[in-house]
Amino acid sequence: MALDAEDEAGEAADVPREQSPLGKLAQYFGGFGIEFMVAVFLGWGVEAAFSYASQPNPADRLRAFCVLWFGSGAAFFAGTIMGFIFGFPKTRAKNRSEDDAQNRYGDNTNLEEVSDWLTKIIVGITLVQFKTILDGINSIAENLGRDLGNVHGAVAVSLCSIIYGFICGFLYYYIWARIKLYDEFLSRARK
């Protein structure tokens, strides 16, 4: 009897269970989708709270939220590009035998080389032009703040929204490239 219970438990453990929609989402995004969505919604919540508190009527509140949302969205997009470039996986050189016909041709690493180039260029330009980059970000924040109206703290919230959007985009695509893209390359290479 006890042996049958162990067999049933063993069989039940081998049968794949249906995943919840949130589990599927987390698996699709490389296991970190839920945390990322919570972070994004937290940022949107702060933008919505500032818009609600700073504007007198619903139309102005919506306009203020959209200004902040598009500002952080543009920064998020810039962050995704940087995260992808910095997180792009590299192939390692293999010891190839002369006899193996499949190993005569190597992987095309042009995209890796471009990623390395861009990474070095971006780091170099950032180090040299750091003050200019900060002035540009500050100018964008001041323009967004001006679009929010004559509201106390508008420039600071705009700047935080830009920085938060950039960091979220960078981290998401950096982690995605390091985990999901790497796993995809690995599974394709094994086929």
Phi, psi and omega in degrees: 000313180295325178295320178295322179295322178294319179298317180295319179295321178295319178293320180296326180289332181280338182282124180291137179266154177292131180274149175288160178302324178292324177295320177295319178297315180296321179293320180297319182274018176081022176088000182233021184291320183294314180298321179294315180297322177298317180296318180294314180295328176297315177298317177296324179296319178295318178298317180294319180296317178295317180298318180293316184286333187264346185243142186282327184236162185301323181295318178291325177297315179296318178298316180296318178297317180296321177299311179295319182295315179291325176297313179290329178293320177295319178293323177299316179298317177297321178295324179295320179296314180294319179297321178294316181295315182285335184260002184299126183290151179250149174270150177260147177292136180252153170280114184251136177272148180292333185284335186281115184292328180291335184269008178294327183252136180262173177289146176281116184252022181300317181294325176296317180295319177296318178299316177298315178302307182298321178300313180294320180295315182296316179296317180297312180296320179298318180294319183283320186253028185302315180297318179295320179295316178298320177297320178295317178295319178296321178296318178296318179296320178294320177295316177296318179298321178295324179291339178281348180102183181279075185239134178295128178088005184295320180292319180296317179293322178297316179297315179297322179296320178294312182296317180297316179297318180295315182295317178299314179296317180297309183297319182299309184283334173295311179294320178301314181294321182289329183257296188290312181294320177300313178298322179294315177299319180295317180291325177291324181290331180282342183283000000 
